[in-house]
C-alpha cells in the first residue's frame, strides 16, 4: 500500500499527536482517519464522479485528479431523497468510503467487499449511519460503500440521448471502475472484488452482470432482490418529465421543454414533486447507443456470459413483506386486493386475467374473503411474487450461465437487531425485508450493545459473508461457530442453508409454491 503517515495536532490544549493515513492513488493523495471503534482506517467521502450541472439527469463524468491532498474525513453527503417527509441531499453526492484493516498492505493485499445499498432506487446511502463496517472489518476484508443518484436524477429513462436511463447504475459503474483502478493503493486485491447488494442494491448487482459493461467484480452477494421482480423495472417513458413539470406548475406536451425546465428547477422541488405524484423509476431498457448500460430486458436474456466461473451467494428472508402488512388494521384488508394489484401489471386478455386471478387467489387463500384473518397468506403471496420466486429464477439462470459455485440461503432469525422490529415496532416472529442487515452492519438505529443470542447470529452472518469474499465459499471448513458445511446449488438440487438459531441445510425450500409459479407463468405470462 502506498501509505504514509501524517502527524497532525489534535488540539492545542491536549497537545496530542494523531497519526493519519495518507494514500497516494491514481487520483492523487487522499488523507483518511484512524477509526475509533476498531483496528482500521477510514477514507470518507472520496469523490469518484461528478454530475453535469448543465444536465443533472444525464451521465456523470469521472472526477478529475486532486490538485492538493484530499481530506477524506466526511461521509455525510447523500444523494437527493426524502427522509422523514423532508427532502434532503445534494447532487454533489457521488462519493465512496473505503475502510481498511490495519493488516492491509501491498505485501498483504486483502479481498474487497463493495456494498451497493438498497432503498427502491429512491432512498439510501453508503454512509456509516446505515452501513457501519466494523463487524465486517474485523474479518480482514476491505469494505467500500458507495452513493449513486436516485429517483428522477438516477433513473429517468427517455427516448433522448441526453437522458438515456440508468444513470444511477452508470454512477455505480464509475465507482466500481474507481475501485478497480485504485484499491491496490489501499492494500486491496483488485482481482478479488465482491459486489454486494440488498433489495434495489441486489437488482443493481445482477444488472451489472447482465449489462454491456466490462466485468468489474469477481463475485456477487445478492440479498432479497432480483431483476425478475417486476417492481423496480421500468420502460422508456417520455411522459415522466411532463408529469413532474406539470406538478411544479409548468405544463407542456414537449418532453424536451419539460426536461429543460426541470434542469433549471431546484433539486429538492423536483424530488418532492416526483414523490407527490407517485413517480417510481428503476432499471430500464435503453435505446441502442454509445454509453448504453442495458439494451435488452434483463429478465429475457437467456444466459449471462459475465456470470461464467463467478461465485454467487444469494437468498431471501423468510417473510419479506411482513412489514407491509403486519400492523395494518382490519379495514385495510377489506379495501385491498393484492392479487388484482399484481395481475394489473400484465397486459392479459380478459379470459386469461380471470383464470389467472382465480388460480392464484385460490392457491393462497382458498375461497376465503380477503381479510385480516388472511394476513399471513397475503404476506406469503406478496413475498413470493416480489422476492422469493424471482430469486429462484435468478439462481437457475446463473446455474445455466456456468457459475463456478452458487450458494442459496433463507434468513429466518428474529432478534433485537431485526431492523423492522425497531423501525416499525413489529413484535412478532419472522424475518422481514432487510432484517438481516442488522447482523452484518453497524446501524445507528440499533442498540450498540448486542445481546448474547444476537451476537451469535451476527458472528455467523459476518463470517459467512467474509468467508465468501475471501474464499468464494462461506464455509471453507467446519468450526465451532459454523458447524454446518453450506452446500452448493447443483443441477439436480436447489440446496440451501436455513439461517436461524438452529441452522440446517435442505433442498428446494417452499417448493410447492415455486412449482405453482412455474405453472402459472407457463400458462398465462408467456
C-alpha positions as CSV (number, residue, x, y, z in Angstrom):
1,X,0.0,0.0,0.0
2,X,1.4,3.4,-0.9
3,X,0.7,4.6,2.6
4,X,2.3,7.3,4.5
5,X,1.5,8.6,8.0
6,X,0.8,12.2,8.7
7,X,1.3,13.8,12.1
8,X,-1.4,16.2,13.0
9,X,-2.0,18.2,16.1
10,X,-5.3,17.2,17.7
11,X,-5.6,20.3,19.8
12,X,-3.6,23.0,21.4
13,X,-5.0,22.1,24.8
14,X,-4.0,18.5,24.9
15,X,-1.0,18.9,22.6
16,X,-1.6,15.3,21.4
17,X,-0.4,13.9,18.1
18,X,-2.6,11.9,15.7
19,X,-1.3,9.6,13.1
20,X,-3.5,9.8,10.0
21,X,-3.2,7.5,6.9
22,X,-2.2,9.1,3.6
23,X,-2.6,7.1,0.4
24,X,-1.2,8.0,-3.0
25,X,-3.7,6.9,-5.6
26,X,-4.1,7.5,-9.4
27,X,-6.5,10.3,-8.5
28,X,-4.0,12.0,-6.1
29,X,-3.2,12.0,-2.4
30,X,-6.0,11.0,-0.1
31,X,-5.8,11.5,3.7
32,X,-8.0,9.4,5.9
33,X,-8.7,8.9,9.6
34,X,-8.0,6.2,12.2
35,X,-11.2,4.6,13.3
36,X,-12.2,4.8,17.0
37,X,-14.2,1.5,17.0
38,X,-11.7,-0.9,15.6
39,X,-8.3,-1.5,14.1
40,X,-8.8,0.1,10.7
41,X,-8.6,3.3,8.8
42,X,-11.4,5.3,7.1
43,X,-11.3,7.3,3.9
44,X,-14.6,9.0,3.8
45,X,-16.5,10.9,1.1
46,X,-14.0,10.3,-1.8
47,X,-15.5,11.8,-5.0
48,X,-15.3,9.3,-7.8
49,X,-17.6,11.2,-10.3
50,X,-19.4,14.5,-10.7
51,X,-22.8,15.3,-12.1
52,X,-23.0,17.6,-15.2
53,X,-24.5,20.8,-13.8
54,X,-26.0,21.6,-17.3
55,X,-27.6,18.1,-17.5
56,X,-28.1,16.7,-14.0
57,X,-30.4,13.9,-15.4
58,X,-27.7,12.6,-17.7
59,X,-24.5,10.6,-17.3
60,X,-21.9,11.7,-14.8
61,X,-18.2,12.1,-15.6
62,X,-15.2,10.7,-13.6
63,X,-13.9,13.1,-11.0
64,X,-10.7,14.9,-12.1
65,X,-7.4,14.4,-10.3
66,X,-6.8,16.2,-7.0
67,X,-4.5,19.2,-7.1
68,X,-4.0,19.0,-3.4
69,X,-4.3,16.4,-0.7
70,X,-7.9,15.4,-0.4
71,X,-9.0,15.2,3.2
72,X,-11.4,12.2,3.3
73,X,-13.0,12.9,6.7
74,X,-16.7,13.3,6.0
75,X,-19.2,10.8,4.7
76,X,-22.3,12.8,5.3
77,X,-23.2,13.7,1.7
78,X,-26.1,11.7,0.3
79,X,-27.9,11.9,-3.0
80,X,-31.3,13.8,-3.1
81,X,-34.1,11.8,-1.5
82,X,-36.9,12.1,1.0
83,X,-36.2,11.2,4.6
84,X,-38.8,11.6,7.4
85,X,-41.0,13.6,5.0
86,X,-38.3,16.1,4.2
87,X,-36.2,16.4,1.0
88,X,-32.5,16.2,1.8
89,X,-29.3,15.6,-0.1
90,X,-27.2,17.2,-2.8
91,X,-26.2,16.2,-6.4
92,X,-22.6,16.6,-5.3
93,X,-23.1,13.1,-3.8
94,X,-21.1,10.7,-5.9
95,X,-18.8,9.7,-3.1
96,X,-17.4,6.5,-1.8
97,X,-15.9,5.4,1.5
98,X,-13.0,3.0,1.9
99,X,-12.5,1.1,5.2
100,X,-9.1,-0.6,5.5
101,X,-8.0,-3.0,8.2
102,X,-4.6,-2.2,9.7
103,X,-3.2,-5.5,8.3
104,X,-3.7,-4.4,4.7
105,X,-0.5,-3.6,2.7
106,X,1.0,-4.1,-0.8
107,X,2.5,-7.3,0.6
108,X,-0.7,-8.4,2.2
109,X,-3.5,-7.5,-0.2
110,X,-6.9,-8.1,1.2
111,X,-10.1,-9.1,-0.7
112,X,-12.6,-6.3,-1.2
113,X,-16.4,-6.1,-0.4
114,X,-18.3,-3.4,-2.3
115,X,-21.6,-2.5,-0.7
116,X,-24.4,-1.2,-3.0
117,X,-27.3,0.0,-0.8
118,X,-31.0,-0.7,-1.4
119,X,-33.9,1.7,-1.0
120,X,-36.1,1.2,-4.0
121,X,-33.9,3.5,-6.1
122,X,-35.5,6.4,-4.2
123,X,-33.6,6.5,-0.9
124,X,-30.5,5.2,0.9
125,X,-26.8,5.9,1.0
126,X,-23.4,4.4,1.8
127,X,-22.8,6.4,4.9
128,X,-21.8,4.8,8.3
129,X,-25.2,5.6,9.7
130,X,-26.8,2.8,7.7
131,X,-23.8,0.6,6.8
132,X,-21.2,0.9,9.5
133,X,-18.4,-1.6,8.6
134,X,-16.9,-2.5,12.0
135,X,-18.4,-6.0,12.2
136,X,-17.1,-6.9,8.7
137,X,-13.7,-5.2,9.0
138,X,-12.6,-7.5,11.9
139,X,-12.6,-10.4,9.4
140,X,-9.7,-8.8,7.4
141,X,-11.6,-7.6,4.3
142,X,-11.6,-4.1,2.9
143,X,-15.1,-2.6,2.8
144,X,-16.1,0.0,0.3
145,X,-19.6,1.7,0.3
146,X,-20.9,4.0,-2.4
147,X,-23.6,6.5,-3.2
148,X,-25.4,6.7,-6.5
149,X,-28.1,9.0,-7.8
150,X,-31.7,8.1,-7.0
151,X,-35.3,9.0,-8.2
152,X,-35.6,11.0,-11.4
153,X,-31.9,12.1,-11.3
154,X,-30.8,8.5,-11.3
155,X,-33.4,6.6,-13.2
156,X,-35.4,8.9,-15.6
157,X,-35.4,6.9,-18.9
158,X,-36.2,8.9,-22.0
159,X,-36.1,8.5,-25.8
160,X,-33.3,11.1,-25.7
161,X,-29.6,10.6,-25.9
162,X,-29.1,13.2,-23.1
163,X,-31.1,11.1,-20.7
164,X,-30.8,7.5,-21.8
165,X,-31.7,6.0,-18.5
166,X,-30.0,4.0,-15.7
167,X,-27.9,7.0,-14.6
168,X,-27.7,5.6,-11.1
169,X,-26.3,2.3,-12.4
170,X,-23.8,4.2,-14.5
171,X,-22.8,6.1,-11.4
172,X,-22.2,2.7,-9.8
173,X,-20.1,1.7,-12.8
174,X,-17.9,4.7,-12.3
175,X,-17.5,3.8,-8.7
176,X,-16.6,0.2,-9.5
177,X,-14.1,1.4,-12.1
178,X,-12.5,3.7,-9.5
179,X,-12.3,0.9,-7.0
180,X,-10.8,-1.5,-9.6
181,X,-8.2,1.1,-10.5
182,X,-7.3,2.4,-7.0
183,X,-8.0,-0.3,-4.4
184,X,-4.5,-1.7,-4.6
185,X,-3.1,1.6,-3.2
186,X,-5.1,0.9,-0.1
187,X,-3.9,-2.7,0.2
188,X,-6.8,-4.3,-1.6
189,X,-6.7,-7.0,-4.2
190,X,-8.2,-5.7,-7.4
191,X,-8.7,-9.3,-8.6
192,X,-10.8,-10.3,-5.6
193,X,-13.7,-7.9,-5.5
194,X,-17.2,-9.0,-4.4
195,X,-20.2,-6.7,-5.2
196,X,-22.8,-7.0,-2.5
197,X,-26.3,-5.5,-2.8
198,X,-29.6,-5.8,-0.9
199,X,-33.1,-5.1,-2.4
200,X,-32.5,-2.5,-5.1
201,X,-28.8,-2.9,-4.5
202,X,-29.1,-6.6,-5.3
203,X,-31.1,-5.8,-8.5
204,X,-28.2,-3.4,-9.3
205,X,-25.5,-6.0,-8.9
206,X,-27.5,-8.5,-11.1
207,X,-28.0,-5.8,-13.7
208,X,-24.2,-5.2,-13.8
209,X,-23.8,-8.9,-14.5
210,X,-26.3,-8.6,-17.3
211,X,-25.0,-5.3,-18.7
212,X,-22.8,-4.3,-21.6
213,X,-20.1,-3.1,-19.2
214,X,-16.8,-4.8,-18.6
215,X,-16.7,-7.1,-15.7
216,X,-15.7,-5.1,-12.7
217,X,-16.0,-7.7,-9.9
218,X,-15.3,-11.3,-9.5
219,X,-18.1,-12.5,-7.1
220,X,-21.5,-11.3,-6.1
221,X,-23.8,-11.4,-3.0
222,X,-27.4,-10.9,-3.9
223,X,-29.9,-10.4,-1.0
224,X,-33.6,-10.0,-1.4
225,X,-33.7,-8.6,-4.9
226,X,-33.9,-10.0,-8.5
227,X,-34.2,-8.5,-11.9
228,X,-37.1,-11.0,-12.4
229,X,-39.1,-9.0,-9.9
230,X,-41.3,-6.5,-11.7
231,X,-41.5,-3.7,-9.1
232,X,-38.2,-1.9,-9.9
233,X,-38.0,-2.4,-13.7
234,X,-39.3,0.3,-16.0
235,X,-39.5,1.3,-19.6
236,X,-38.6,4.3,-21.7
237,X,-41.2,6.9,-20.7
238,X,-41.2,10.4,-22.2
239,X,-44.2,11.3,-20.0
240,X,-42.1,11.4,-16.8
241,X,-40.7,14.9,-17.2
242,X,-44.1,16.1,-18.4
243,X,-45.7,14.8,-15.3
244,X,-43.1,16.2,-12.9
245,X,-43.0,19.6,-14.6
246,X,-46.8,19.8,-14.6
247,X,-46.8,19.1,-10.8
248,X,-44.4,22.1,-10.5
249,X,-46.7,24.4,-12.5
250,X,-45.1,24.1,-15.9
251,X,-47.4,22.3,-18.4
252,X,-46.3,21.3,-21.9
253,X,-46.6,18.4,-24.3
254,X,-42.9,18.6,-25.3
255,X,-40.7,16.3,-23.3
256,X,-37.6,18.3,-24.2
257,X,-39.1,21.6,-23.0
258,X,-40.2,19.9,-19.7
259,X,-36.7,18.5,-19.3
260,X,-35.1,21.9,-19.8
261,X,-37.5,23.3,-17.2
262,X,-36.5,20.6,-14.7
263,X,-32.8,21.1,-15.3
264,X,-33.3,24.7,-14.1
265,X,-35.5,23.8,-11.2
266,X,-34.3,23.4,-7.6
267,X,-33.4,19.7,-7.0
268,X,-35.5,19.5,-3.8
269,X,-38.6,20.7,-5.6
270,X,-38.1,18.1,-8.4
271,X,-37.7,15.2,-5.8
272,X,-40.7,16.4,-3.8
273,X,-42.9,16.7,-7.0
274,X,-41.9,13.2,-8.2
275,X,-42.8,11.8,-4.8
276,X,-46.1,13.7,-4.6
277,X,-47.4,12.1,-7.9
278,X,-46.1,8.7,-7.2
279,X,-43.3,8.5,-9.8
280,X,-41.4,5.3,-9.2
281,X,-38.5,4.6,-11.5
282,X,-36.0,1.8,-11.8
283,X,-33.8,-0.2,-14.2
284,X,-34.9,0.4,-17.8
285,X,-34.1,-1.0,-21.3
286,X,-32.3,1.8,-23.1
287,X,-32.1,2.5,-26.8
288,X,-29.0,1.1,-28.6
289,X,-26.4,3.9,-28.4
290,X,-23.0,4.7,-27.2
291,X,-22.8,4.6,-23.4
292,X,-25.9,2.4,-23.0
293,X,-26.0,0.1,-20.0
294,X,-28.8,-2.2,-20.9
295,X,-30.4,-2.5,-24.3
296,X,-32.2,-5.8,-23.7
297,X,-34.7,-6.6,-21.0
298,X,-32.5,-8.2,-18.3
299,X,-35.1,-10.9,-17.4
300,X,-35.3,-12.0,-21.1
301,X,-31.6,-12.7,-21.6
302,X,-31.2,-16.5,-21.6
303,X,-27.7,-16.7,-20.1
304,X,-25.3,-14.1,-18.6
305,X,-21.8,-14.5,-20.0
306,X,-20.2,-12.5,-17.2
307,X,-21.6,-15.0,-14.6
308,X,-19.5,-17.8,-16.1
309,X,-17.0,-19.0,-13.5
310,X,-18.2,-16.5,-10.9
311,X,-19.1,-17.4,-7.3
312,X,-22.5,-16.2,-6.3
313,X,-24.3,-16.2,-2.9
314,X,-28.0,-15.2,-2.9
315,X,-31.1,-15.6,-0.9
316,X,-34.1,-14.0,0.7
317,X,-35.8,-13.6,4.1
318,X,-38.5,-15.8,5.4
319,X,-41.3,-13.2,5.4
320,X,-40.1,-10.5,3.1
321,X,-43.3,-8.4,3.1
322,X,-44.1,-8.7,6.8
323,X,-43.5,-5.0,7.3
324,X,-46.1,-4.1,4.7
325,X,-49.0,-5.9,6.3
326,X,-48.4,-6.9,9.9
327,X,-49.5,-3.7,11.6
328,X,-52.3,-2.9,9.2
329,X,-55.8,-2.6,10.7
330,X,-58.7,-4.9,9.7
331,X,-60.3,-2.2,7.4
332,X,-57.1,-2.1,5.3
333,X,-57.5,-5.7,4.2
334,X,-61.2,-5.1,3.4
335,X,-60.2,-2.4,1.0
336,X,-57.3,-4.0,-0.8
337,X,-56.8,-6.8,-3.3
338,X,-53.1,-7.8,-3.7
339,X,-54.0,-10.4,-6.3
340,X,-55.6,-7.8,-8.6
341,X,-52.8,-5.3,-7.9
342,X,-50.3,-7.9,-9.1
343,X,-52.1,-9.0,-12.2
344,X,-52.8,-5.4,-13.3
345,X,-49.1,-5.2,-14.1
346,X,-49.6,-7.6,-17.0
347,X,-51.3,-7.0,-20.3
348,X,-53.6,-10.0,-20.2
349,X,-56.8,-10.5,-22.1
350,X,-60.0,-10.8,-20.1
351,X,-60.2,-14.6,-20.1
352,X,-56.5,-15.1,-19.1
353,X,-56.8,-12.4,-16.4
354,X,-59.8,-14.0,-14.8
355,X,-58.4,-17.5,-15.0
356,X,-55.0,-16.4,-13.5
357,X,-56.8,-14.4,-10.8
358,X,-58.9,-17.3,-9.7
359,X,-56.0,-19.8,-9.7
360,X,-53.6,-17.5,-7.7
361,X,-56.2,-16.4,-5.2
362,X,-57.4,-19.9,-4.6
363,X,-53.9,-21.2,-4.1
364,X,-53.1,-18.8,-1.4
365,X,-56.4,-18.1,0.4
366,X,-58.8,-20.7,-0.9
367,X,-62.4,-19.5,-1.0
368,X,-62.0,-17.2,2.0
369,X,-62.6,-13.5,1.6
370,X,-59.6,-11.1,1.8
371,X,-59.5,-10.1,5.4
372,X,-57.1,-9.6,8.3
373,X,-57.5,-13.4,9.0
374,X,-55.7,-14.0,5.7
375,X,-52.8,-11.7,6.7
376,X,-50.1,-14.4,6.8
377,X,-51.2,-15.9,3.5
378,X,-51.1,-12.5,1.8
379,X,-47.6,-12.0,3.2
380,X,-46.6,-15.3,1.6
381,X,-48.1,-14.3,-1.7
382,X,-46.6,-10.9,-1.9
383,X,-43.2,-12.2,-0.7
384,X,-43.3,-15.0,-3.4
385,X,-44.1,-12.7,-6.3
386,X,-41.8,-9.8,-5.3
387,X,-38.8,-11.6,-3.9
388,X,-38.8,-15.4,-3.4
389,X,-39.7,-16.8,-6.8
390,X,-37.7,-14.1,-8.7
391,X,-34.7,-15.0,-6.6
392,X,-35.0,-18.7,-7.5
393,X,-35.4,-17.8,-11.2
394,X,-32.1,-15.8,-11.0
395,X,-30.4,-18.7,-9.3
396,X,-31.5,-21.1,-12.1
397,X,-30.2,-18.7,-14.8
398,X,-26.9,-18.2,-13.0
399,X,-26.5,-22.0,-13.0
400,X,-27.3,-22.2,-16.7
401,X,-24.8,-19.4,-17.3
402,X,-21.9,-21.6,-15.9
403,X,-21.2,-20.1,-12.4
404,X,-18.4,-21.7,-10.6
405,X,-20.1,-22.1,-7.2
406,X,-23.5,-20.9,-6.1
407,X,-24.9,-20.7,-2.5
408,X,-28.5,-20.1,-1.6
409,X,-29.9,-19.1,1.8
410,X,-33.1,-18.2,3.7
411,X,-32.7,-15.9,6.6
412,X,-35.3,-16.6,9.3
413,X,-33.9,-15.3,12.6
414,X,-35.9,-13.0,14.8
415,X,-33.9,-10.9,17.3
416,X,-33.5,-7.4,18.7
417,X,-31.4,-6.4,15.7
418,X,-34.1,-7.1,13.1
419,X,-34.5,-3.7,11.5
420,X,-38.3,-3.9,11.0
421,X,-38.8,-4.7,14.7
422,X,-37.1,-1.4,15.5
423,X,-38.3,0.8,12.7
424,X,-41.9,-0.4,12.5
425,X,-42.4,-1.7,16.1
426,X,-43.2,-5.2,14.7
427,X,-43.4,-7.5,17.7
428,X,-43.7,-11.0,16.1
429,X,-41.5,-13.8,14.9
430,X,-40.4,-13.8,11.3
431,X,-37.6,-12.1,9.3
432,X,-38.8,-9.3,7.1
433,X,-37.2,-7.4,4.3
434,X,-33.7,-6.1,5.2
435,X,-33.8,-7.6,8.7
436,X,-30.6,-9.5,8.1
437,X,-28.6,-6.2,7.6
438,X,-28.7,-5.7,11.4
439,X,-26.4,-8.7,11.7
440,X,-24.0,-7.5,9.1
441,X,-23.7,-3.8,9.6
442,X,-23.5,-1.3,12.5
443,X,-26.6,0.8,12.1
444,X,-27.3,4.0,14.0
445,X,-30.9,3.0,14.7
446,X,-29.8,-0.2,16.5
447,X,-28.5,-0.6,20.1
448,X,-24.7,-0.6,20.3
449,X,-24.9,-3.3,23.0
450,X,-25.6,-6.7,21.3
451,X,-27.2,-9.4,23.4
452,X,-25.7,-12.9,23.5
453,X,-28.2,-14.6,21.1
454,X,-28.0,-11.8,18.6
455,X,-24.2,-11.8,18.8
456,X,-24.1,-15.5,17.7
457,X,-26.1,-14.7,14.6
458,X,-24.1,-11.5,13.9
459,X,-20.8,-13.5,14.2
460,X,-22.2,-16.2,11.9
461,X,-23.5,-13.8,9.3
462,X,-20.3,-11.8,9.1
463,X,-18.3,-15.0,9.0
464,X,-20.4,-16.4,6.2
465,X,-20.2,-13.2,4.1
466,X,-16.5,-12.5,4.6
467,X,-15.5,-16.2,4.1
468,X,-17.3,-15.9,0.8
469,X,-15.5,-12.7,0.0
470,X,-12.1,-14.3,0.8
471,X,-12.6,-17.8,-0.5
472,X,-15.7,-17.9,-2.7
473,X,-17.1,-20.3,-0.1
474,X,-19.0,-19.3,3.1
475,X,-17.9,-22.4,5.0
476,X,-14.4,-23.4,3.8
477,X,-14.1,-25.5,6.9
478,X,-16.2,-26.6,9.9
479,X,-15.7,-24.5,13.1
480,X,-17.5,-24.3,16.4
481,X,-19.2,-21.1,15.2
482,X,-20.0,-22.6,11.8
483,X,-20.5,-26.3,12.4
484,X,-22.5,-26.9,9.2
485,X,-21.0,-27.0,5.7
486,X,-23.1,-24.9,3.4
487,X,-23.8,-27.0,0.2
488,X,-23.7,-25.5,-3.2
489,X,-26.6,-25.4,-5.6
490,X,-26.3,-28.2,-8.2
491,X,-28.1,-29.0,-11.4
492,X,-30.3,-31.5,-9.6
493,X,-30.8,-29.8,-6.3
494,X,-31.6,-26.3,-5.1
495,X,-29.6,-26.8,-1.9
496,X,-29.8,-24.0,0.7
497,X,-28.9,-23.0,4.3
498,X,-31.7,-22.0,6.6
499,X,-30.1,-19.3,8.8
500,X,-31.6,-19.2,12.3
501,X,-30.5,-20.0,15.9
502,X,-30.8,-23.7,15.0
503,X,-29.4,-23.8,11.4
504,X,-30.0,-26.6,9.0
505,X,-29.5,-27.4,5.3
506,X,-32.1,-28.6,2.9
507,X,-33.2,-28.7,-0.7
508,X,-35.9,-26.9,-2.7
509,X,-37.5,-24.7,0.1
510,X,-41.1,-23.7,-0.5
511,X,-41.0,-26.0,-3.5
512,X,-44.8,-26.3,-3.8
513,X,-45.1,-22.5,-4.2
514,X,-42.2,-22.2,-6.7
515,X,-43.7,-25.1,-8.8
516,X,-47.0,-23.3,-8.7
517,X,-45.5,-20.1,-10.1
518,X,-43.7,-22.0,-12.8
519,X,-47.0,-23.4,-14.0
520,X,-48.8,-20.0,-13.7
521,X,-46.0,-18.3,-15.7
522,X,-46.2,-21.0,-18.4
523,X,-49.9,-20.8,-18.7
524,X,-50.5,-17.1,-18.5
525,X,-47.4,-15.0,-18.9
526,X,-45.5,-16.5,-21.8
